[in-house]
Amino acid sequence: MNVILAKSAGFCFGVKRAVDTVYERILEKEPLYTFGPIIHNEEVVRDLEKKGVVVVNDVDELAGKPQGTVIIRAHGVERGVCEKIQALGFSIVDATCPFVLKIHRLVERYSGEDCHIVIVGNASHPEVKGIKSWSNAEDTRVIGTREEAEKYDASHGKKVCIVSQTTFNYNKFQELVEIIKEKGYDIIVLNTICNATEERQTEARAIAEQVDAMIVIGGRNSSNTQKLFEICKNECKNTYYIQTVKDLDLAEVRSVDNVGITAGASTPNNIIEEVQKNVRNEL
């Protein structure tokens, strides 16, 4: 049995920075909150809750709670949220990924220059909601599928600025950009998919092409892990999406010769190591 572990598996820079920030603030022994789950990994969020960290999903949830510090999640928040939190008397620690903050600034700039803004991504994802809030709502569209790209229509005479959710599938981003380009708009394309995402997806695809079974580890709500699963599934039909080793059915991969393992950007190293160890020991 040959087991190939992706070198890029696990925490990216932005996730590690956000998670480390919360664990460091726990030591301050003050009321501590995160605005939304700090990252999309249930195991990490559960561990933080055991240590007293409270997740709030709306500013109104802070009303009546002991004043303390609110840490902004890695995905960022919508414009004006931080000011509302501070107005209630809470301190803010912004753990938004720097690459996400960069997109906020780009969207604000090009929207201010009277451009249409296209955000390629998942409209329901908190990162995308945050990005969208920095532009003129009437001239902003979120596109996540080929069908949405084909239906996109912007008034001529204005430039169209295209950005992406940081964890979007790179090949799919290129495909949707090409569809919009064919409409003849004056387009500015800003590939804001982070380098770590591109590297992770490229490596996962390469491993999936050469193995008999592929294991993708990550939280169920993790956008980047879902994209990894889709990419791997296209290359290897025996691809399995798990959150922890408890979800791994070894019987499904026991008969194969080569197994690949990758993990989303929100997956802690200890979970990856435990899965790898069990696969090697059992198979």
Secondary structure, DSSP 8 states (H G I E B T S, - for coil): -EEEE-TT-S--HHHHHHHHHHHHHHTT-S-EEEES-SSS-HHHHHHHHHTT-EEESSGGGGTTS---EEEE-TT---TTHHHHHHHTT-EEEE---HHHHHHHHHHHHHHHTT-EEEEES-TTSHHHHHHHTTS-GGGEEEE-SHHHHHH----TTS-EEEEE-TTS-HHHHHHHHHHHHTTT--EEE---S-HHHHHHHHHHHHHHHH-SEEEEE--TT-HHHHHHHHHHHHH-SSEEEESSGGG--GGGTTT-SEEEEEE-TT--HHHHHHHHHHHHHH-
